[in-house]
């Protein structure tokens, strides 16, 4: 069957009770999987894919050709679009990626999308599938989700889904990291850390002011997106040369581990409804407490007074830095190991897949024969 020139394969019979699942992971094409430097979604897709294989499942990754995750790869463009796609229309590559997935969908028990909404145009004809929403949803029109009532979604935090609470949510699955990816550090460097993007919602200006008020150096490992360049030049650039501030730029995993492991705390002074905030669990994996504003996912990730402090003002953040000796760094690492490993994340997703496979033929009319 075809629609608008896109071929839809014959629907296979879903494998519900099989111990080994055949899973397609469909990643964004902007970055490689995992990314060389910054890229939260692509990093999570890599960790999830490898953890699923470790649990005994078959995973095929649909991603950019320079991806290095240790699973079979279907290259949907030659290389990551942010680095190598200058002048290319990203939507064209996304359409080609979707066509490739559709052409091969009968090879899989589950299609797991991480790359947005385009595939939802075919949700009534797709095999068992699920979409993880990685971004903010508070600006999305609820009518969009009402138009796709049988497209199951996974949120990365309970807070993320609140603006569209009536969407077809299958579950919340918090992100996870490989258990031994980052190792605990002593936190004896005498500095505070900021890791992320230099964007208006991440509020590095708050981090700089906190460090100034407590008299501690601040090390900043951050990416500057083209969309944020004007803001950085106008509001932030002059702050990066202030006394005690060191701007490192983007860093790889080793550099991040060294930075976070030596920091007294990670400052996470966000001014937006953060969907998850991967750097918070990266800090916990390094044994480093987090001082974070009470926005978005923060109360789900940080145990106030145990793995860091949740604050609502600059004064409270300054006070939190002065109380860091009350936080046991071993407890921070233990919180990571207990709640935020890639193995736990993968098992949560397997539970989602099996639930969808079990219920697909009974609850989703898209399993019925119908024409587009």
Order of alpha helices (4+ residues) and beta strands (2+ residues): beta-beta-beta-alpha-beta-beta-alpha-alpha-beta-beta-alpha-beta-alpha-beta-beta-alpha-beta-beta-alpha-beta-alpha-beta-alpha-beta-alpha-alpha-alpha
